[in-house]
Amino acid sequence: MSDDKALEIINKIFKVVFNQQNNKTLKEILEKFAFDIKLPKEVRDSVTGEITWADSINSGKFITLGNMQRKDEKDGWMLEKREVNNLEDIVRIWNSINLTTTERVYDSENVSKSDTIYRCENIYRSTDCRDSKNLIFCDSCGSSEFLLASQRSGSSSFCIRTDDSKDCSNSYNVVCSNKIINSYFIQDCFDLYECMFCSHIASKKYCIANMQFEKEEYLIIKKTIINWVLNY
């Protein structure tokens, strides 16, 4: 996926979540919303020197999934038997072929700067995601679409910074919650519609900080909160 396509998806998410256009660059989005998300890191293929993206960078030696498969088809990965005198010999030989595979993308399309992606479409700089579409800067999300800077969440759509949650939509900054719609700053809640700054409550609407408001006054405050989120 190109950077322009990623921004196009972000713009759609912003329009649904905040009812405003996004005016930030990808770098600014990353720094503001995805600063604490575990994302693939840029590394170099140890064979070709090309830039690639890895979920784990501990080994320090990498090869893209495509390059690994091409070598397997052309030459294979077996080595001729060599004389081995000690453990150091074994480790040295192993190190020559022990490359961490990067950009592992399976049964997916239009994926870039990502690693361990399964059955997805339109994925940018994300890791360990499956059965999803239009994810940007996400970690461990599944069965979702149009998520930005979210992690360990599923069955959700048009959310920004949704963590450890499911069945959420059109919301921002939701943690450990279920069935949250059109809400901001929610933690450990269930079945909320149009709520903000709420924790440990269920089956409510038009609440702010666990206090009940009328719809009209709630919507006025919501505009102030949106302006604060986008401009602080």
DATAGI-V308143 format. One record per pair of residues at least 24 apart in sequence whose C-alpha atoms are under 7 Angstrom apart, sorted by the first residue. I is the first residue (numbers start at 1). J is the second residue. Records with the same first field share a line. If there is no record, write none. Layout:
I = J  J
This chain:
1 = 110  111  112  122  123  124
6 = 124  136
9 = 134
13 = 146  158
16 = 158  170
17 = 158  159  170  171  172
18 = 226
33 = 149  161
34 = 137  149
37 = 139  149
38 = 139
39 = 125  126  127  137  139
40 = 114  115  125  126  127
52 = 102  103
53 = 102  103  113  114  115
54 = 102  103  115
55 = 115  127
59 = 100
61 = 99  100
62 = 99  100  101  102
63 = 99  100  101  102
64 = 101  102  103
65 = 101  102  103  104
